[in-house]
């Protein structure tokens, strides 16, 4: 019997008319079926149902990146049903490796093996929806070091029909997400609201910063690729995020559409240990400075909370 995502939700409200569009953004969600510290299938089903409802309500396309190793962390049939729900909703999905490990730890051969291990279920579900596996997103945005390791991985990806999904908007939502889960688990409503407020404030700042960085590199607003994660935080904040994109006059488009822009043909020569997003990579290629003076780190209380919660999970 097929497992279905079932959830009773309140009625939909009418979507507001968007302002004039000045730019575009492709929404991508890492760590499907979910990034959460709470191993509760109902929790995972709920947050995915809310995310998908929001995407469909606003007619936003999105691409989710799957870690098949997560399927057995809770209830395998229901975890796979989450992935099917994304495809049934018209979204695309790609490979995020099986175990969410770094090429810095696995080396080229081990990393490629982890990519292959992350294919079977996703590939089959894509085929059932008349689609193919096309997209790959590096966990932690770590693309391999030294350069020979990165090149071996990139060559393998290209030979097997993958395109790398870069990131040009990143508000470190993952760092807010675990403390948010923890606040829910502890029934700390005041802290949950404060994390949500800080997350939305930080994300709005980073949207503006990435736009300034785009102009510093290319003299224009490029079609962005925004990194988000499949979390309860983003589910609860979805309407706020949609409103934020409208205020920024950024219309969501497909990843395929965004990648047609010539900016994404800029060489990425970075081969360091850190996972950095592509505007920073391209600044090294183009030898142009980014507006670091206005860059803002994640708030200290969030970073401290994340360190505490993450340590508790080990």
C-alpha positions as CSV (number, residue, x, y, z in Angstrom):
1,X,0.0,0.0,0.0
2,X,1.4,3.4,-0.9
3,X,2.2,5.7,2.0
4,X,0.6,9.2,1.6
5,X,1.4,12.5,3.3
6,X,-1.9,13.3,5.0
7,X,-2.4,16.6,6.9
8,X,-5.4,18.7,7.7
9,X,-4.6,22.3,7.1
10,X,-6.5,25.6,7.5
11,X,-8.1,27.1,4.4
12,X,-5.9,29.0,2.0
13,X,-5.9,32.8,2.0
14,X,-5.8,34.7,-1.2
15,X,-2.3,35.5,-2.4
16,X,-1.6,39.2,-2.8
17,X,-0.7,40.8,-6.1
18,X,3.2,41.0,-6.4
19,X,4.9,44.3,-7.2
20,X,6.8,44.9,-10.4
21,X,9.5,42.3,-10.8
22,X,13.1,43.5,-11.0
23,X,15.0,40.2,-10.7
24,X,14.6,36.5,-10.4
25,X,15.7,33.7,-8.0
26,X,15.7,29.9,-8.1
27,X,14.7,28.4,-4.7
28,X,16.6,25.3,-3.7
29,X,16.0,23.2,-0.6
30,X,18.8,20.9,0.7
31,X,18.6,17.9,3.0
32,X,15.3,16.3,1.8
33,X,13.4,14.6,3.4
34,X,14.2,17.1,6.3
35,X,16.9,18.7,8.3
36,X,15.8,18.3,11.9
37,X,17.0,17.3,15.3
38,X,13.7,15.7,16.1
39,X,13.3,12.1,14.8
40,X,9.5,12.4,14.5
41,X,7.9,11.3,11.2
42,X,4.8,13.4,11.8
43,X,7.0,16.4,12.4
44,X,8.8,15.8,9.1
45,X,5.6,15.2,7.2
46,X,4.1,18.4,8.6
47,X,6.9,20.7,7.7
48,X,7.1,19.3,4.1
49,X,3.3,19.6,3.7
50,X,3.5,23.3,4.8
51,X,6.5,24.0,2.5
52,X,4.8,22.4,-0.5
53,X,1.5,24.2,0.2
54,X,3.3,27.5,0.3
55,X,5.2,26.8,-2.9
56,X,2.1,25.8,-4.7
57,X,0.0,28.6,-3.4
58,X,2.5,31.2,-4.7
59,X,3.3,29.2,-7.9
60,X,7.0,29.1,-6.9
61,X,9.0,26.4,-8.6
62,X,11.7,24.8,-6.4
63,X,14.4,22.1,-6.5
64,X,15.0,19.8,-3.5
65,X,18.2,18.0,-2.9
66,X,18.0,14.5,-1.4
67,X,20.1,12.6,1.1
68,X,18.9,9.0,0.6
69,X,20.7,8.1,3.8
70,X,17.9,9.9,5.7
71,X,15.3,7.4,4.5
72,X,16.2,4.9,7.2
73,X,16.6,7.4,10.0
74,X,12.9,7.4,10.8
75,X,10.2,5.5,8.8
76,X,11.6,4.6,5.4
77,X,8.2,4.3,3.4
78,X,7.0,7.7,4.8
79,X,10.4,9.3,4.2
80,X,10.3,8.2,0.5
81,X,6.6,9.4,0.4
82,X,7.9,12.9,1.3
83,X,10.1,12.8,-1.8
84,X,7.2,11.6,-3.9
85,X,5.1,14.4,-2.6
86,X,7.6,17.0,-3.9
87,X,7.5,15.4,-7.3
88,X,3.7,15.1,-7.3
89,X,3.6,18.9,-6.5
90,X,5.6,19.6,-9.7
91,X,8.9,20.3,-8.0
92,X,12.2,19.0,-9.2
93,X,14.7,17.0,-7.1
94,X,18.4,16.3,-7.3
95,X,21.3,14.4,-5.6
96,X,22.9,15.7,-2.3
97,X,24.9,12.5,-1.8
98,X,23.8,9.6,0.4
99,X,25.4,10.5,3.7
100,X,25.9,14.3,3.5
101,X,29.7,13.8,3.9
102,X,32.4,16.1,2.7
103,X,34.9,15.4,-0.2
104,X,37.5,16.7,2.2
105,X,36.9,13.6,4.3
106,X,36.1,11.0,1.7
107,X,38.5,11.9,-1.1
108,X,37.4,11.8,-4.8
109,X,36.7,8.0,-5.0
110,X,34.8,7.8,-1.8
111,X,32.8,10.9,-2.6
112,X,31.8,9.7,-6.0
113,X,30.8,6.4,-4.4
114,X,28.6,8.3,-2.0
115,X,27.0,10.2,-4.9
116,X,26.2,6.9,-6.6
117,X,24.8,5.4,-3.4
118,X,22.4,8.4,-3.2
119,X,20.8,7.8,-6.6
120,X,18.6,4.7,-6.7
121,X,15.3,5.8,-5.1
122,X,15.5,9.3,-6.3
123,X,16.3,8.2,-9.9
124,X,13.4,5.7,-9.9
125,X,10.9,8.3,-8.6
126,X,12.1,10.9,-11.2
127,X,11.6,8.3,-13.9
128,X,8.1,7.6,-12.7
129,X,7.4,11.4,-13.2
130,X,9.1,11.3,-16.7
131,X,12.1,13.2,-15.4
132,X,15.8,12.5,-15.1
133,X,18.4,13.1,-12.4
134,X,20.1,16.3,-13.5
135,X,21.2,18.3,-10.5
136,X,23.9,17.9,-7.9
137,X,24.5,20.0,-4.8
138,X,27.6,19.6,-2.7
139,X,27.0,19.2,1.1
140,X,28.4,22.1,3.0
141,X,29.2,23.6,-0.4
142,X,32.6,21.9,-0.1
143,X,33.6,21.0,-3.7
144,X,36.9,19.2,-3.0
145,X,40.6,19.9,-2.2
146,X,43.2,19.9,-3.6
147,X,42.4,21.0,-7.1
148,X,43.0,17.4,-8.5
149,X,40.3,16.0,-6.2
150,X,37.8,18.7,-7.2
151,X,38.6,18.1,-10.9
152,X,38.1,14.3,-10.6
153,X,34.7,14.8,-9.0
154,X,33.6,17.5,-11.5
155,X,34.7,15.3,-14.4
156,X,32.7,12.4,-13.1
157,X,29.6,14.5,-12.5
158,X,29.8,15.9,-16.1
159,X,30.3,12.4,-17.6
160,X,27.2,11.1,-15.7
161,X,24.9,13.9,-16.8
162,X,24.9,16.0,-13.6
163,X,25.0,19.8,-13.4
164,X,26.3,21.4,-10.2
165,X,23.7,23.7,-8.5
166,X,25.7,26.7,-7.3
167,X,24.6,29.1,-4.5
168,X,24.4,32.9,-4.9
169,X,22.1,33.7,-1.9
170,X,22.9,32.0,1.4
171,X,21.5,33.2,4.7
172,X,22.9,30.3,6.8
173,X,19.3,29.1,7.6
174,X,20.7,25.8,8.8
175,X,22.3,27.5,11.8
176,X,19.0,29.0,12.9
177,X,17.0,25.7,12.2
178,X,18.4,23.5,15.0
179,X,17.9,26.0,17.8
180,X,14.4,26.5,16.4
181,X,13.6,22.8,16.6
182,X,15.1,22.8,20.1
183,X,12.9,25.7,21.2
184,X,9.8,23.8,19.9
185,X,10.9,20.6,21.7
186,X,11.3,22.5,25.0
187,X,8.0,24.3,24.5
188,X,9.9,27.6,24.7
189,X,7.5,29.8,22.7
190,X,9.4,33.1,23.5
191,X,12.7,31.7,22.2
192,X,11.0,30.2,19.1
193,X,9.5,33.6,18.2
194,X,12.9,35.3,18.8
195,X,14.8,32.9,16.6
196,X,12.2,33.4,13.9
197,X,12.5,37.2,14.1
198,X,16.3,37.0,14.0
199,X,16.3,34.6,11.1
200,X,14.0,36.8,9.0
201,X,16.0,39.9,9.8
202,X,19.2,38.2,8.9
203,X,17.8,36.8,5.6
204,X,16.5,40.2,4.5
205,X,20.0,41.7,5.2
206,X,21.7,38.9,3.2
207,X,19.3,39.3,0.3
208,X,20.4,42.9,0.0
209,X,24.1,42.0,0.5
210,X,24.1,39.4,-2.2
211,X,22.4,41.9,-4.6
212,X,25.2,44.4,-3.8
213,X,27.8,41.6,-4.3
214,X,26.2,40.7,-7.7
215,X,26.5,44.4,-8.8
216,X,30.1,44.5,-7.6
217,X,31.0,41.5,-9.8
218,X,28.7,41.9,-12.8
219,X,27.3,45.4,-12.6
220,X,23.8,44.0,-12.5
221,X,21.3,41.8,-10.7
222,X,21.9,38.3,-11.8
223,X,19.2,35.5,-11.5
224,X,20.1,34.2,-8.0
225,X,20.1,30.6,-6.7
226,X,19.0,30.7,-3.1
227,X,20.1,28.0,-0.6
228,X,17.4,27.0,1.9
229,X,17.0,23.8,3.9
230,X,13.9,21.5,4.4
231,X,13.2,22.6,7.9
232,X,10.4,23.5,10.3
233,X,11.8,27.0,10.5
234,X,11.4,27.6,6.8
235,X,7.9,25.9,6.8
236,X,6.8,28.3,9.6
237,X,8.4,31.3,8.0
238,X,7.3,30.5,4.4
239,X,4.8,33.3,4.0
240,X,7.3,35.8,5.5
241,X,9.9,34.6,3.0
242,X,7.5,34.9,0.1
243,X,6.6,38.4,1.2
244,X,10.3,39.2,1.5
245,X,11.0,38.1,-2.0
246,X,8.1,40.3,-3.3
247,X,9.5,43.3,-1.4
248,X,12.9,42.6,-3.0
249,X,11.1,42.2,-6.4
250,X,12.6,38.8,-6.9
251,X,10.4,36.4,-8.9
252,X,11.0,32.7,-8.3
253,X,12.0,30.8,-11.4
254,X,13.3,27.3,-12.1
255,X,17.0,26.4,-11.5
256,X,17.3,25.6,-15.2
257,X,16.1,29.2,-16.0
258,X,18.5,30.8,-13.6
259,X,21.5,28.8,-14.9
260,X,21.0,30.1,-18.4
261,X,22.4,33.4,-17.3
262,X,26.0,34.0,-18.5
263,X,27.2,34.8,-15.0
264,X,26.9,31.0,-14.2
265,X,29.6,30.4,-16.9
266,X,32.1,32.2,-14.8
267,X,35.0,29.9,-13.9
268,X,35.1,28.5,-10.4
269,X,38.8,28.0,-9.6
270,X,38.4,27.8,-5.8
271,X,39.7,24.5,-4.4
272,X,40.0,25.2,-0.7
273,X,38.7,23.4,2.3
274,X,35.9,25.8,3.1
275,X,32.4,25.6,1.6
276,X,31.9,29.1,0.2
277,X,29.1,30.3,-2.1
278,X,29.7,31.2,-5.7
279,X,29.8,35.0,-5.5
280,X,32.9,34.7,-3.3
281,X,34.4,32.1,-5.7
282,X,33.8,34.3,-8.7
283,X,35.3,37.3,-6.9
284,X,38.6,35.4,-6.8
285,X,38.3,34.5,-10.5
286,X,37.4,38.0,-11.6
287,X,39.7,39.7,-9.0
288,X,37.0,42.0,-7.9
289,X,36.2,42.9,-4.3
290,X,32.9,42.1,-2.6
291,X,31.2,44.6,-0.2
292,X,32.5,42.9,2.9
293,X,32.1,46.1,4.9
294,X,28.3,45.6,5.0
295,X,28.5,41.8,5.5
296,X,26.9,40.5,8.7
297,X,27.7,37.3,10.6
298,X,25.0,35.2,12.1
299,X,23.9,36.7,15.4
300,X,26.1,35.5,18.3
301,X,23.1,34.2,20.3
302,X,22.2,32.0,17.4
303,X,25.7,30.7,16.9
304,X,26.0,29.9,20.6
305,X,22.6,28.2,20.6
306,X,23.6,26.1,17.6
307,X,26.8,25.0,19.2
308,X,25.0,24.0,22.3
309,X,22.2,22.1,20.5
310,X,24.5,20.5,18.0
311,X,26.8,19.3,20.8
312,X,23.7,17.8,22.5
313,X,22.9,15.7,19.4
314,X,26.3,14.0,19.3
